[in-house]
Amino acid sequence: MEVWPGSAYPLGATYDGNGTNFSLFSEAAERVELCLLGKKGQERRIELEEVTALCWHAYLPGVEPGQRYGFRVHGPWRPEDGLRCNPDKLLLDPYAKAVCGTLKWNESVFSHRVDEPDGPPSELDSRGSVPLSVVTNPFFDWGDDRHPRTPWHETVVYELHTKGFTTTHPDIPDEQQGTYAGLAHPAAIEHLRGLGVTAVELQPVHQFVDEHALVEAGLRNYWGYNSIAYLAPHNGYSASGDTGG
């Protein structure tokens, strides 16, 4: 695979039609590996050798939307200073625009050994137990859609929970209940317009995980107050796959 220097900006994974630029900011890193994951979970590691303004970057020709990836960061292990670099942990891209998979709570997802929180780093590889970042396609055909441009004095914003709203609406098909697609269903739009709503604010919408204590208690974080990817829509509400689409 060819590896070009790429650019420090923009951060994250950026597809341009021919390949993808990857850039990760890290003030603590001494080495960074970009990890590409295949459909069967196989991993290919690529050393990021270019560093500009604390951003580690590379451009990979031929890497297309749908490619799953993560990072491994080598650097200091000093928990007392808040530094927990551990290359055995496959990390999400903080600028990922899509995330696939879910977090599986087990010993491998902790940076430290679970029986020694202030001790040495864990040597268990977290691959297979953590969600992955996904390269997205920035080119989208909006067709005849246009921004409504509702004047501020006529704007009525309605905050809603995607899953809760669409699961309880009787006219939304079963396969679309609990999803973004269900929210776009004509029955949902008609209901909102009937209320006089001109804009919706989704909460939650970021990719989030359920806390360990909740999972152990058989509970879920319904309102998503545990975001792990602020630019990625929560994939649990997707009707067309597991990448938040």
C-alpha positions as CSV (number, residue, x, y, z in Angstrom):
1,M,0.0,0.0,0.0
2,E,1.3,3.5,-0.9
3,V,1.6,5.9,1.9
4,W,1.9,9.6,1.1
5,P,2.8,12.4,3.6
6,G,-0.7,13.9,3.6
7,S,-1.8,16.9,5.5
8,A,-2.3,17.8,9.2
9,Y,-5.6,19.5,8.3
10,P,-8.4,18.7,8.5
11,L,-8.3,16.4,11.5
12,G,-9.8,12.9,11.2
13,A,-10.3,10.9,8.0
14,T,-11.1,12.9,4.9
15,Y,-11.9,11.1,1.6
16,D,-11.4,13.2,-1.6
17,G,-12.5,10.8,-4.2
18,N,-9.1,9.2,-4.8
19,G,-8.0,8.3,-1.3
20,T,-8.2,9.3,2.3
21,N,-6.1,11.7,4.5
22,F,-5.8,10.7,8.1
23,S,-4.7,13.2,10.8
24,L,-4.6,12.7,14.6
25,F,-3.6,15.3,17.2
26,S,-1.5,14.1,20.1
27,E,0.7,16.2,22.4
28,A,1.9,13.1,24.3
29,A,2.5,10.6,21.5
30,E,6.0,9.3,20.6
31,R,4.8,7.1,17.9
32,V,1.4,6.6,16.2
33,E,0.1,3.7,14.2
34,L,-2.9,3.9,11.9
35,C,-4.7,0.6,12.0
36,L,-6.9,-0.5,9.0
37,L,-9.4,-3.3,9.9
38,G,-10.7,-5.7,7.3
39,K,-14.1,-7.2,7.1
40,K,-13.0,-10.3,9.0
41,G,-11.2,-8.2,11.6
42,Q,-7.7,-8.6,10.2
43,E,-5.5,-5.6,11.1
44,R,-2.9,-3.7,9.0
45,R,-0.7,-1.2,10.9
46,I,0.8,1.8,9.2
47,E,3.3,4.0,10.9
48,L,2.5,7.7,10.7
49,E,5.9,9.3,10.1
50,E,4.7,12.8,9.3
51,V,4.2,15.2,12.3
52,T,3.1,18.8,11.8
53,A,2.1,21.0,14.8
54,L,1.5,17.9,17.0
55,C,-0.7,16.3,14.3
56,W,0.3,12.8,13.0
57,H,-0.8,12.4,9.4
58,A,-0.7,10.4,6.2
59,Y,-2.6,10.1,2.9
60,L,-3.5,6.6,1.6
61,P,-4.4,6.4,-2.1
62,G,-7.3,4.0,-2.7
63,V,-8.7,4.0,0.8
64,E,-12.4,4.5,0.4
65,P,-15.5,5.2,2.4
66,G,-16.5,2.3,4.6
67,Q,-12.9,1.5,5.6
68,R,-12.8,0.8,9.4
69,Y,-9.8,2.1,11.3
70,G,-8.4,3.1,14.6
71,F,-5.1,4.3,16.2
72,R,-2.5,2.9,18.5
73,V,-0.5,5.5,20.4
74,H,2.9,4.8,21.8
75,G,4.2,7.2,24.5
76,P,4.6,7.7,28.3
77,W,2.8,5.8,30.9
78,R,2.5,8.1,33.9
79,P,-1.0,7.8,35.4
80,E,-0.1,10.3,38.1
81,D,0.3,12.9,35.3
82,G,-2.7,11.8,33.4
83,L,-0.6,10.1,30.7
84,R,-1.8,6.5,29.9
85,C,-0.4,5.8,26.4
86,N,-0.9,2.1,25.7
87,P,-0.4,0.7,22.2
88,D,-2.3,-2.4,23.1
89,K,-5.5,-0.4,23.1
90,L,-7.1,0.3,19.7
91,L,-8.4,3.9,19.9
92,L,-11.3,5.7,18.2
93,D,-10.5,8.7,16.1
94,P,-11.9,11.7,18.1
95,Y,-12.9,13.3,14.8
96,A,-14.6,10.2,13.4
97,K,-17.8,11.0,11.5
98,A,-19.1,7.4,11.8
99,V,-18.5,4.6,14.3
100,C,-19.3,0.9,13.9
101,G,-19.7,-1.7,16.6
102,T,-20.2,-1.4,20.3
103,L,-18.1,-1.4,23.5
104,K,-17.9,-4.8,25.1
105,W,-17.0,-4.4,28.8
106,N,-14.1,-6.7,29.7
107,E,-10.6,-6.4,31.1
108,S,-9.1,-5.6,27.7
109,V,-10.8,-2.2,27.3
110,F,-9.1,-0.8,30.4
111,S,-5.7,0.9,29.9
112,H,-4.5,-0.5,33.2
113,R,-4.6,-3.9,34.8
114,V,-8.0,-4.1,36.5
115,D,-6.5,-5.4,39.7
116,E,-3.8,-2.6,39.7
117,P,-5.4,0.7,38.7
118,D,-2.2,2.6,39.5
119,G,0.1,-0.1,38.3
120,P,1.6,-1.0,34.9
121,P,-0.3,-0.8,31.7
122,S,-2.5,-3.7,30.6
123,E,-1.0,-5.9,27.9
124,L,-4.4,-7.2,26.7
125,D,-5.3,-6.1,23.2
126,S,-8.6,-4.4,23.0
127,R,-9.3,-5.1,19.3
128,G,-12.6,-6.9,19.0
129,S,-14.0,-5.3,22.2
130,V,-14.1,-1.7,21.1
131,P,-16.0,0.2,18.4
132,L,-14.1,1.3,15.3
133,S,-14.0,4.6,13.4
134,V,-15.3,4.5,9.8
135,V,-14.2,6.6,6.7
136,T,-17.3,8.4,5.4
137,N,-18.2,9.9,2.0
138,P,-18.5,13.7,2.1
139,F,-20.2,13.8,-1.3
140,F,-24.0,13.5,-0.9
141,D,-26.7,14.3,-3.5
142,W,-29.3,16.3,-1.7
143,G,-31.5,16.2,-4.8
144,D,-34.2,18.9,-4.6
145,D,-33.9,19.3,-0.9
146,R,-33.4,22.9,0.2
147,H,-32.8,24.5,3.6
148,P,-36.2,25.7,4.9
149,R,-34.7,29.1,6.1
150,T,-37.5,29.6,8.6
151,P,-37.3,33.1,10.1
152,W,-36.2,33.1,13.7
153,H,-39.4,34.7,14.9
154,E,-41.3,31.8,13.4
155,T,-39.0,29.1,14.6
156,V,-40.3,26.5,17.0
157,V,-37.7,24.0,18.1
158,Y,-38.7,20.6,19.5
159,E,-36.3,18.4,21.4
160,L,-36.9,14.7,20.9
161,H,-35.4,11.3,21.5
162,T,-35.1,9.5,18.2
163,K,-35.7,6.1,19.6
164,G,-38.4,7.1,22.0
165,F,-40.4,9.2,19.6
166,T,-40.4,6.7,16.7
167,T,-41.0,3.6,18.8
168,T,-44.2,5.0,20.3
169,H,-45.6,6.4,17.1
170,P,-48.3,3.9,15.8
171,D,-48.0,4.8,12.1
172,I,-44.3,4.3,11.7
173,P,-43.4,0.8,10.3
174,D,-42.0,-1.7,12.8
175,E,-38.7,-1.9,10.9
176,Q,-38.2,1.9,11.1
177,Q,-39.2,2.3,14.7
178,G,-36.3,3.5,16.9
179,T,-34.3,4.8,13.9
180,Y,-33.4,8.0,12.1
181,A,-35.4,6.7,9.1
182,G,-38.5,6.5,11.3
183,L,-38.0,10.1,12.2
184,A,-38.1,11.0,8.5
185,H,-41.2,8.9,7.8
186,P,-44.2,11.0,6.5
187,A,-46.2,10.1,9.6
188,A,-43.6,11.5,11.9
189,I,-43.2,14.7,9.8
190,E,-47.0,15.2,9.7
191,H,-47.2,14.8,13.5
192,L,-44.5,17.4,14.1
193,R,-45.9,19.9,11.6
194,G,-49.3,19.5,13.3
195,L,-47.7,20.7,16.5
196,G,-46.4,23.7,14.7
197,V,-42.8,22.5,15.0
198,T,-40.3,23.9,12.4
199,A,-37.1,22.3,13.7
200,V,-36.1,19.3,15.8
201,E,-33.2,19.0,18.2
202,L,-32.1,15.4,18.6
203,Q,-31.0,14.2,22.0
204,P,-29.0,12.1,22.1
205,V,-27.3,12.1,18.7
206,H,-23.6,11.7,19.4
207,Q,-22.2,8.2,19.4
208,F,-22.3,7.1,23.1
209,V,-21.7,4.0,25.2
210,D,-23.5,2.5,28.3
211,E,-21.5,2.9,31.5
212,H,-20.0,-0.3,33.0
213,A,-22.1,0.1,36.2
214,L,-25.3,0.4,34.1
215,V,-24.5,-2.7,32.0
216,E,-23.8,-4.7,35.1
217,A,-27.2,-3.7,36.5
218,G,-29.0,-4.6,33.3
219,L,-29.7,-1.0,32.5
220,R,-29.0,1.4,29.5
221,N,-28.0,5.0,29.2
222,Y,-31.2,6.2,27.6
223,W,-30.2,9.8,27.2
224,G,-26.7,9.2,26.0
225,Y,-24.8,11.3,28.5
226,N,-21.6,9.4,27.7
227,S,-20.5,10.6,24.3
228,I,-17.4,9.0,22.7
229,A,-17.6,10.6,19.2
230,Y,-19.0,14.0,19.0
231,L,-19.1,14.1,15.1
232,A,-20.7,10.7,14.6
233,P,-24.4,10.0,14.8
234,H,-25.2,7.2,17.3
235,N,-25.2,4.0,15.3
236,G,-27.8,2.3,17.5
237,Y,-30.5,4.4,15.8
238,S,-29.5,3.4,12.2
239,A,-31.9,1.6,10.0
240,S,-29.3,0.7,7.4
241,G,-26.3,-0.7,9.1
242,D,-24.2,-0.2,12.2
243,T,-22.3,3.0,11.2
244,G,-24.8,5.6,12.2
245,G,-26.2,6.1,8.7
